[in-house]
Amino acid sequence: MSSDASTTTTVRASASASASASTSAPPTSAARRALSARELAGHCASGAFAGCVVEAAFYPLDTVKTRLQARRHGERVALFRGLYRGIGGNLVGVAPATALFFAAYEPMKAALASGRDDGGGGGRDVVAHLAAGAVAGLVSSVVRVPTEVIKTRRQVGASAGASLRSIVAANGVAGLYVGCGSFLLRDLPFDAIEFAGYESMKTAWATLYSKSDVNGAEAAGIGAAAGAFAGALTTPLDVVKTRLMTSSPGTYRGVMHCVQKTVSEEGALAMLKGIQPRVLWIGLGGGCFFSALETARGVLLP
């Protein structure tokens, strides 16, 4: 869902899940009730659908961003050729990754809510949602990281089969998780920033207009703003993640070495490569995701 596509997909899932909870019955009833198997399946299917919609719609922007970040100083790259290269395989990974996120997030959120004696609210609700989102992000990374590794290599020109064979031949199955640390280093702060921003702006908007909650269009706009802000702040982490995942074995010894080598060879601004398409893609994707998710939930969870 890089966060890029995959990254931005999981965060939106957590934010939208909290929005759904706020529009349902009071916390003392709905938030504390255990999810049925049908409800959990509905959440998973809705998230998978929304993740695929966003990925397909904004994949070209993610491709441009990835190519900008992977390009070394002075290297010529065809930025706009084959913008949908690797989309099929990526969707195959995005769907189960987003579904897995919901499979972990919804029960975790319900468990944290049921552990409170009052109705909750305020800072405790935010902490509960952030904790659930972090756990769900870790769980879904089992699928998301290999998907991201293959996708980024496809976007810079390698074929899926060749990428998979070369990775496994060089480093074994563990090679599919290269850059996992930087992937989580990027995604966990992104999750926290986007979610906290969305919740804060949503509360402020509802208070300003004396409303109990925001509607779908308002939630999409607020989510887009929160996503764009979080995307901008975490761009340096995204650059590191992309380079670790697309570089040849031995190029970098870790996250800090990647940062030091990039800055020394290309300057500090290299850490902001791809910020424009990343911010645009994540911001617009937020609105698209919320719309698709709520539409699917309306059908699957009436």
Secondary structure as UniProt FT lines:
FT   TURN            3..4
FT   HELIX           5..23
FT   HELIX           27..31
FT   HELIX           37..70
FT   TURN            73..74
FT   TURN            79..80
FT   TURN            83..86
FT   HELIX           87..114
FT   HELIX           122..155
FT   TURN            156..157
FT   HELIX           160..171
FT   HELIX           173..177
FT   TURN            178..179
FT   HELIX           180..208
FT   TURN            209..210
FT   HELIX           216..233
FT   HELIX           235..246
FT   TURN            249..250
FT   HELIX           255..266
FT   HELIX           268..272
FT   TURN            273..274
FT   HELIX           275..300
//
